[in-house]
Amino acid sequence: MNEKTISNKERLAIPRQKMPAQDPNERVTNFREVNLGYTPELARMEALRCIQCKDPVCIAGCPVNIKIDQFIKMVADGDFLGAAKKIKEDNVLPAICGRVCPQEDQCEKVCVIGKKHEPVAIGHLERFVADYERQTGHVEIPEVKPPTGKKIAIIGSGPAGLSCANDLVRLGHEIVVFEALHELGGVLMYGIPEFRLPKEIVRQELDGLKQMGVSFQTNVVVGRSVTIDELIEEEGFNAVFIGVGAGLPWFMGIPGENLAGVLSANEFLTRVNLMKAYDFPESDTPVFQCKNRNIAVFGGGNTAMDAVRTAKRLGAEHAYIIYRRSEAEMPARHEEIHHAKEEGVEFLLLMNPIAFIGNDQQQLTGVRCLRMELGEPDDSGRRRPVPIEGSEFLLPLDMAVISIGNGSNPLIKQTTPDIEVSKRDTVVVDINTMATSKNMVYAGGDIVTGGATVILAMGAGRTAAKAIHEKLMGESHGFDEW
C-alpha cells in the first residue's frame, strides 16, 4: 500500500500488527528480551493504520507531548531515521519508553481509531524507530547551545533526572548528575528486568547524554556524601533538581515478615538486575535459591509481575502472584499479565496474607491467607476486598517477595528540612514548575508523585528544566525551537 494513495477506509481495514516475541517455553529459561520488535515491513504496515487526525489527541495523552502524528507519518513513508529524530525532539529515551511505558493508558488510550478498532501501536512504533537508529549506527547527537556559565546539579540518574539533564545541557548549561549506586540509570537499571528492558540499551541511551556534555558521578549519596546545601553554598551550583525516586519499600505489617526468605521486591530485583544474581557464581551477589522452590510475590503491579517472572526464570517450581483483589483491579499492564500467564505464573486472586510461618531456624515455610470477596469501591475507585469468614488456609512457601509499593527516599527530609514534604513524605512542588519550597531547588518523578511511570517522571523532568532555565536566564528561548 502507498501512504499517499491509501484511503481512510483502507487504513481502518488493516489489523493491528502483532509484536513478534520469544516462545514462552523458551523465554522462561533465559533472561533475553521477550518482545523481539517490529520488522520494517510490520512497522510501515502499522503506521499506515494512522488516519492522521486534524486534531491528534494522542499528543496530549503523552506526558512529554511527542509529535506522534508526525513521527508515524515518517514511518509510513519509510523515513525511519527522520521519525527517530522527530521523537527525540521531546523524548530523550525512546528505546526505553517504547518498551516500558503504559501506552494503553496514555497515548493509545485516546487514539481515535481505538474507539471502534484497536488503537495504533504507538509504543511499538516508537521502539522500532529508536532501535533502527541505534542498530544502523545513525544516532545523531542533538545540537548543544553555547555555554551559559550556569551549573546545575541533578540528583538521581533515573528517568526524571535524565530528562531534566537532557533539556538543560542542550540549552548550554553545565550539568552534573549524581548517582548513589555504582551504575547509572536508576530504576531503569535496578528495577526493570533484562527480559523487559535490556541494560545495554539503557547504557547506550546514557552515552548520548555523555556525548552532549553531561557529567556523571556515581557512588555519591546526596544527603550523606554531600548535602543539597553544600552543593549550592560550597560547590557553586546555581540550581538543583531532585529525582531520587521512591526507593523505600513498604511491607504489610503482618507477623513473620522478619523471617529469612521474606524480602522486598526492591532487594530481589536489584540483586538480580543490577548485580546479576542470576549468573551466580560468575557474579558476586547471590540471591535466594529459587530452583524447584515455591515462590510467592504479593502485589498486582508491574513490579510484582517483574518479580514473579524473574522467579520463574530462576527455576521456581511454583511462582505465585497473590493479590487481594481480582484481575480486573490489577494495576499491572495487560501485556505483563498476559506474558506472566504464558510463562506459567500461577495467579492466586482474592487472597490476603495474614501471617508468615517459619520453622525453628526462623526460615519461611509458608503463609497463612484468607480468601476475599469484593465489596463497595474504596478511595481508589476499586472495589474493596472483604474477608470471607472461615476461609483461612496455609500455603507452603520457600520465599516471599513483597511488592505493594514504595515510599519516598528519606534522606531528603532528614538532611534538608527546609524542603516541604507531604504527609506521605513526598516532596511538595508547584506542579507548573516543579519548584520546591527551597529557593532554586526543584524536584520531579516518584519523589513527588510516589511510584508512577517512566514517562510521567520524564515529563516532570522536562517541566523542571524549562522552569530552571527561565529562572536562571530570564527567558524561555530554546524550548519552542526543538
N, C-alpha and C positions, 0 to 999 in steps of 0.2 A: 504493500500500500504506500501511496505517496502522501506525505504530510500536507502538501498544498492542494491536493485534489480530493482528499477523503472528506466525506460529509459527516455531520454530527451523528446521523443515524447509523452510519457505518462504524463510527467510533464506539458508540454505545453497544454495538453488537460484538465487540471484541471482549472476550472474557479476561478477567484479571489474571496476569501471568504468575504462575506459582514459582516460589523461590526454590531452586534445587537444594537438597540437603543430604547429609550423610544418612545412610540407612540406620535406623535405631539400634539394631542388633550389633552393628559395627561401632557406632559412635559411643555407645555406653562403655566400651572397653578402652577409650582413648580420650585425650583432652584437646583434640584438634577441633577447629571451629565446626559447629553443626551446620549452619547455613553456608552454602557454597557460592552464593552470589549469582546475579544475572549474567548471561552472555550478552554481547552487544545486540544480538537479534532479539532476545527477550526484552531487553531494556527499551529498544526502539518500539517494539510492539506495545509494551505497557505505556510508554509515553504517548503513543497515538490515541490512547483512551481519553486523554485530557482534552476537553472541549474548549479550552482557552476562554474561560468566562470573562465577560467585560468587568465584572467585579469579583476578583479572585479572593473569596473569603478565606481560603486556606492560608493566605499570608498572615492574616490576623490571628489565625489559630496556632501560628508558630511563635513561641516566646522570643525568638530573635528575628522574626519577620523576614525570613528568607524569601527572595523573589521567586516563589515556587513556579508560577506560570511561565516565567521567562526561562528558567533552567530546564524545565520539562520540554518546552518547545525546542530548545537546543538539542536535547537528547533525541527527540523525534527526528530532527534534521541530521542527526549523526555527528553533531559538533560536541563531542563528549568533553573535550578539554575546555571549550568555552563554557559548558554547563558547570564544570568544576570551579572555574574562575568566578562565575556568577554567584554560586553558593558561598564561596569564600569571602564575598563582599560583606556577608553578615554572619557567617558561621566559620570559626577557625578550626573546628574539629568535625568535619562532615563524615569522615570514615567511621568515627566513633558514634556520632549521633544517629547515623543511618543504621547502626546495629542495635543500640540500646535504648533509644528514645521511644516513648509510647505514642507513636504517631496516631494510633487508633483513637486516642483520647485528645488529640490536638489537631494537627493539620488535616489528617484524613477524616476525622470525625465530622468536620464541616464541609467536606468535599461535596460539591453539588451533585456529582454523579452518584455519590453514596446514598442519595435519597431514594433511588429506585434500583440501583445496581451496587456492586461492590465499589468502594472508592478507589481512586487511582493510588497505586502503591508508591506513595511519595518517598517513604523511608527507604524502600528497596532501590529506588532510582538514585537517591542521594548517596547511598552506599556504593552503587555501581560507578558513578562518575568519579567519586573520590578514589576508589580502588583503581579505576582505569588510569587516572592521572598518575598515581603512585607507581603502578606496575609498568607503565610505559616510560617512566623516567622523565616526565614532563612537569614536575611540580614547580610551580612558579612562586617565588618569594615576593610578597607584596612590597610596594614602594614604601620606604620609610622617610618621613619628612625630616628636615634639618633639625639638629639638636635644639631643645628649648632651654636647656640648663636646669630643668626641674628633675628631681629624683623621687621616685615613688616606690614604696615597699609593698609587696604583695605577700600576704601570709597564707600559705597553703597553695599547693600546685594541682589542686583538683579543678573541675570544670569552671567554677566561678572565677578562681584566680587566674587560670589560663586565658579565659575570655577577656577579663579585665586587662591583663598584661598585653594581649594582642592589640587591642584598640589603642592603648596608651603608648606602646612602643612605636606604632605606626604614625602617631602624631608627633614623634620626636622626643618623647620623654625617656629618661634613663630609668629602666625597670630592673629591680632586683626581687626575685621570688625566693622566699624562704620556705623550705620543706622540712618537716620534723623527721620524716623517715629517710632511709638511705636511697630510695628510688623515687623518682618524680612521678606525678600523675594522680596522687591522692586515691580516691575511691575507685578510679578507673584501673589502678594497678592492684590494690589490695582487696577490693570488694567484689569485682565482677570477674567470673571465671574465664579462663583461657578459651574454653569452648564457646563462649558467647562473645568475648572481645579479646582477640589475640594481643598479647602485650607488645609485640613488635610493632603493631600498628600505632599504639599509644606512643612508643618511643619515636617513631618516625614523624608523628604529628608534632611532638615536642621539638624535634630537630628543626622544624620550620621556624619556631619561635626563637630558637637559639641563633639561627642564621639571620634573623631580623634584629638581633642585638640584645634579646632578653638574657639577663644573667640569672643563673640558678645556684642557690646554696642549699645543699642537703644537710641532714643531721643537725638542723637548727630548730630547737623547740622554743618558739616565741612565747615568753612567759617564764622560761627557765634560762635558756641560753642568753636571751636578751629580751627586754620588755618593750612594749609599744612606746612608752615614754622615752626610753633610751634611743629607739630608732629615730624619733623626732628630735629630741633635745641634744643627743650626742653624736648620732650618725648622720645627721643632716638631711633626713628625708623630709620632703615637703608635704607628703600625704601618705596615708597608709590604707590599704584595703585588706579587710579580714575575710578570708574564705576558708576557714579551718574545718568546716563541715560539722556533722553531728556524729561524733565517734564514741560516745559514751553509751554502751549497750544497756538496755533495760532488761530486767529479769521479772519473773512472775510473782515473786514473793511467796512461794509455796514451800512447805517443808522439803528438805533434801536437795535443795539447789546447790549446796556446798559439797555434794558427793563427787568423787572422782568419776569423770565420764560425762559430767554436765558442763557445757561451755556455751559461750555466746557465739552467734553466727559471725561476729566480727573476728573473734580469735580463730575460729575454724577456717574461715575463708582467707584470712591474712596468712595463716600458716601454709595453706595450700597454694594460693595465688601468688603472693609476694615472695614467699620463702621456698616455694616449690616442694612442699612436703610430699607431694605425690611421687616425687622422684627420689625419696629416701631409700638407701643411704647415700646416694650420689649427692643429694643436697644435705645441708647440715641440720635442718629442722624437721623432726618427725611430727607426725600427727597421730591421734588415737588410731589404733589398729581397727580398720573398718571391715577387712576381708572376712566374709562369712559371718558377719555380725548383724544384729538388729539395731538400726539407727533410726531415730525419730527427730524430725525437725518441727518445732512448734511455731506456727505462724502461717500466713497466707499471702504474703507479699512477694515481690521479685527476689528479695534477698533469701527468703525461705526456699524458693524454687532453685536458686543458685546453690544453696547449701545442700539440699536433698539430692539434686542431680550430681553434685560433686561426690557425695557419699556413695551414690550408686556406682560412679566411675572408680571409686576406691575399693570396690568389691563387696559392698554391703549385700547380705542375703535378702534382707527386707529393709527397704528405705521408705519410711512413712512420712507423710505430711499429716500432722494432727492440727486440726483447725476447729474452733468452737462454733463457727457458722457454716453455712452451706457454700457450695462452689460459687453460686451466684453473687455472694458477698465478697468473694476473694478480691483483694486489690491487685494481685499479680496480673501481668499481661496475659491475654488469652493464648498467645503463641508459646509463652513459657509453660503454662499449664498443659497445653497440648503436647509439647515436647517431653515434659516430665512423664505424662501418661504413656507416651510411646516408648519411653525408656524403662518402663516397669515400676515407676514410683507408685506406691500404694497410698491412696487418699482416705484417711480416716476422718470424716467430716462430722460436724455436730458432736464433737467430743471435747471435753475441757479437763486438763490435768489438775489434780488437787494435791498430789504429793508424789515425790520421787522416793523410791525404795532402794535401800542398799544392803550390802552384806556386812559381816564383821570387820572387813578391811576397808569399810567406807567407800566401796565401789558400787556404782549404779548397777542395779539388777532389774529395775522395772519402773513403771509409772502407773499410779492409780488415777483413773479417769472417771468422769461422769458423762453420760450421754445427755445431749441437749436437744431442745426444740426451739424454734424461733417464735418470739413474741412480738410486741409492738416495736416500731423503729425507735432508735436512740438518737442522740445528738448528731451522729454521723450520717443519719438517714438510713442506716442499715438496720434490719430487724434485730432486736436484742436477743441473745441466746439465753434461754431459761433452762435450769437443770431439770431433768426428769427424775422424780423421786424413786429411789430404789434401783437405780441403773448403774451403780458403781461397778467397775471391773478393773482387773490388773493386766497390764500389757508388759510382757518381758522385754527389756531393753538393755543394750550394752553401751549406747551413747545417746545423749540428748543434746540437741542444738537449739538454743533459744533465739528466735528471730521475730520478736514482737515490736521492734523499733529501737530507736536510739535517742539519747538526749544530747544536748549541746556540749561541746568541748568546754570543760570547766575552767581552763587556765585563763581565759579572757576575763571572766568575772573575778577570779582570785587575784589577778595581777594588775588589772586596770579597772579599779572600782568606779571610776567616773564615767564608764560606758554603761548606759542604762540597759538593763536586761528585763525581760518579761517574767511572769510567774513560772514559765516553763524554762527559764534561763536562756532563752533565745535572745539575741541582740536586737534591740529596738531600733528601727531605722525609719527615715522618711522614705516611703516607697517610691516617690518620684525621683529621688536622687541617691538612695541607699546611704545617706549620711547618718551617722550615729550621733549621740549626744556629745561626743568629744570632737572638738574642732579638728578638721582635716583628717578625720578617721571615718572610713566607710566600711560597710560590710554587706555580704550577699551570699546566697546559697543556703545550705542546710543549717548554718549557724543562725540564720534569720528565720527560715521557714520551718525548721525541723526537717526530718528526712523527706526528700522530694526527688525530682528527676534531674538528670544531667542537663537537659536543655533549659529547664527553669533556672538552674544555677547559672548557666551561661548568660541567660537573659539578664539576670541581676548583675553579673559582672560587667556587661555592656552598659547598663544603666549607670552604674557607679563610675565607669570610665568616662562617660560623657560628662557627668557632674564634676568629677575631679578636674578634667581638662578645663571646663568652663570656669571653675573656681580659681584655678591656677593662672589661666591665661586671659580670663575675662571675655571669652568668646567661645562659640561652638563651631567655628570654622574647621572643616575637615571631616566631620561625620557625614554630612549630607552628600559629600562627593563620592563616598565608597559605593 
